[in-house]
Amino acid sequence: MSIVLNKKINNIEISKRKKKTIKVFIAGIGAVGGTLINLIRKLDHSEFYIHIAGICNSNKVIYNPESNDPKTDLIVSGENLNWEELTDSLVRQKKGNLVFIDATGNESVARHYLKLLSHGVHIVTPSKHANTFEQSYFDELVTFPAKGLSQYKYETTVGAGLPVLKTIQSLVESGDKITKISGVVSGTMTYIFNQLQKGNSFSEIVKEAKELGYSEPDPRDDLSGEDVARKFLILARTSGFTFERADIKVESLIPDDLKNLSLGDFLTELPAYDKIWKNRHSKALVNNKKLRYTGVFTAEGLNIGVQEVPSDSPLGNLSGTDNLIQIYSKRYAVNPIVIQGPGAGKEVTAAGVLSDILEIGRFSS
């Protein structure tokens, strides 16, 4: 038995040596980061072996864990985290296709991207922060792949694992011009309005969305419309247009009186506004329509808010946490490209991140 086991281990090691190694550092080991670790552990790819060179949470960091299956609960035994020191360390060990995965959702981490990219560290991120800072910051980030120095992948910032941004980039690179993008890009909002049409109260739906993990820990981050606004800003910028966040008109679903309350007080007071949403839904129903939280982008601007859509339309038929994005261009002026599917969830997002990592492996030395 010992001889057979040793032979198997040796074969695994030989197999790894034949494959191209991609080193990754995973920042943020919560829902998406933790799921990504599991996907990497189970991956048996014919071309690549992904080595986890380190992990960190908001307080601790572990470099070169002993196995490729780091137990996230061991992070407490790691070194204290300092972002300047961490990025300096990553720059020093960049040789060998090092990819920095930012699954933190932390604005300050996103401000380190230029430093990493300029020193040859690749970046893959589902975080929307970097792409929605000032336009000039976004413009710098997307120049690095063209320089051949490092790759910057952010497919999962819109649509989770759906190939939305890849499609837009392919159209633009082939000489097409995007003229309009519209649709639903929030799985949380799809869930909320689908439950509303079932007769459930708005306040209970919001609490349920939080408990099921569909919303952000504070549902107001979704209800404010900020998440959708950021996604449409990324869509517009990726399409080659120049917009700032201040240019976007956004309808917030948060009552003004509840904006500054604690989360607990917000959830306690929210039922007072259930009647407003019941009436709004009933009004749409009379017209054979449904409520959807949509976004529209054209060269003239971006508008985000609640819209009444025909019940039998593609948007009206959305279910679960589905997204539906319609892309119009000069080539697709009459019938748009339609991309539909789950737009939220740690599994599809982590799978999208993994796909970006493998793509970097294919095009890096």
RABELPE-V816457 format. One line per field, one symbol per residue. phi: phi as a letter, one per 30 degrees, with the letter a starting at -180 (. if undefined). A space follows every 50 residues. Layout:
phi=???
//
This chain:
phi=.dddddddddddddddddcdcccbcccjcdedddddeddddddbcdcbcc cddlbacdbbbbchedbdbdddddddcddddbddddddddddcdejhdcc cccdicdddddcddddddciddbbbcddeedcdeeddeededddeddida cbcbeddbihcddddedddddddcjdbdcabbkcbbdddededdddddjd deddddddddddidcdecedddddidddedddddeddddjccbceddccb cdcceedcdcddeddedddeedcddddddddddddechbbdbccbbbbdd lbbbldbdbedcdeddcdbhcdcbccccbddcdccddccblecakddddd ddddddddddedccd
//
